[in-house]
Amino acid sequence: MRHPQAEGSDDIQALIALMARLPGLGPRSARRIVLHLIRRRGDQMAQIAALMEKVAQNSRECLCCGNITDRDLCAICTDPNRATGEICVVEDVADLWALERGGAFRGRYHVLGGTLSALDEIGPEDLGIPRLLDRIAGEAVSEVILALNATVDGQTTAHYIADALEGQSVTVTGLAQGVPIGGELDYLDDGTISAALRARRRL
Amino acid sequence: MEWQAEGTVLTRRPHGENAVIIDVLTAEHGRHAGLVPGGASQKRAAMLQPGARLALRWRARRDDQLGTMTAEPLRLRAGLMADPLALAGLNAVCALLVFALPERDPHPRLALATERLLDLMDRAADWPADYLQWEMLLLDELGLGLDLTACAVTGAREGLAYVSPRSGRAVSRAGAGEWADRLLPLPAIMGGAGDNRGRGLAEGLAITGHFLRVRLAEQMVGRPLPEARARLLRRMAR
């Protein structure tokens, strides 16, 4: 049951309701956050509000790769040290950020913005796959790494792109699948164990 | 309300942050949806992929509710993801079943045939001819089955060479006469014999595709056939 008078003004209630719709938050955690921000409204809340407004106004998709940036081209696409001839294709910006956190890849990216889905009627044009193919044809790309999720939709998309690149002078690779760091075989599903066995390597 | 059964995942959609809604095919309860709380977790994501065979328990307060499902893996069929043709086959099978079957309408023969077909795909066996038989069974289960036992014109059981695109009945070469060019060629593979690949398979899939498109998609569902089937055919033709 709601207690509007106990939760401050209509604006505060509206803010709590908006916060509660964010990923990872519910009404209870939204109330806690809003209350915390109101207590720190002089510094933290004002800073967050100013930054949110700035990000809302300036953020956009990189015209080249689809990463989130505040310019036409993102820092990765304009970095001359990353023009390695390798393009890593990912499903979502969150995947790009995850790979960047790992720090193992020094090439450039291409964000599809989703995967092919027969049931949701998402086709190649909806994902900007033609734009990726144009980009590969236009740049001096030697390798395309398909870093897509190990799901049915992810792998269907990977095979589709690999087919589309057949006959071009570019190496198409996919991420390895197998035992994660710190993983114990006893706790792995049989699909992962099968994939790990197929991808075994000489020590 | 509660039931327990084995079923195969056809679709998986996120619901909120932690749950997923899965659509499964069971022999006893047909195509059936259910909410899996915690289904989006890393631990459960692998077993809730399309094609996975699960031991399911469905519960709801009333029969018409979505209800919740708990699932234990039986066969994950990971081999499907490694083979592009098998993956295209899996996508076509799941998409056609979701497209064609009404919810909670049991089709035990089709469920059994689907299991068998997915197992063949998972084992990387030579399954395209089985896929054609599966599409014929799908049409049959929907009440759109082909009648390939005798000629619709002469009644002859030998020399069947065509299928009528209107009635779905076989026509013999003698019975076709000057109408032959308006009929669909009937390959031997549709009787369970003949070449498993190549022209016979393509002609067979053209026949099932015609009836899926005209009778199912246009007349019953009112939407085009799922693109996944066309992708499978392109992959088979490579």
Contacts between the chains, C-beta under 8 A, distances in Angstrom:
chain1	res1	chain2	res2	distance
A	23	B	17	6.0
A	24	B	17	6.6
A	118	B	91	5.4
A	118	B	92	7.9
A	118	B	94	7.8
A	118	B	95	4.2
A	118	B	226	4.8
A	118	B	227	5.6
A	118	B	228	3.5
A	118	B	231	7.6
A	119	B	11	5.5
A	119	B	94	7.6
A	119	B	95	6.0
A	119	B	98	6.1
A	119	B	226	7.3
A	121	B	227	7.3
A	123	B	227	6.5
A	150	B	81	6.9
A	151	B	45	7.5
A	151	B	49	6.0
A	152	B	49	5.4
A	152	B	50	4.8
A	152	B	51	6.9
A	152	B	80	7.6
A	152	B	81	6.7
A	152	B	87	6.9
A	152	B	90	6.6
A	152	B	91	7.0
A	155	B	81	4.7
A	155	B	87	5.9
A	156	B	87	5.7
A	156	B	88	7.5
A	156	B	91	5.9
A	159	B	84	4.2
A	159	B	87	6.2
A	159	B	88	7.6
A	160	B	231	7.8
A	162	B	84	7.8
A	163	B	84	7.5
A	189	B	46	4.6
A	189	B	47	6.4
A	189	B	73	6.8
A	189	B	76	6.0
A	190	B	73	7.7
A	190	B	76	5.7
A	190	B	78	6.9
A	191	B	46	5.5
A	191	B	76	4.2
A	191	B	77	7.7
A	191	B	78	3.0
A	191	B	81	7.8
A	192	B	46	6.7
A	192	B	78	7.5
A	194	B	78	4.9
A	194	B	79	6.9
A	195	B	78	6.1
A	195	B	82	7.3
A	198	B	82	6.9
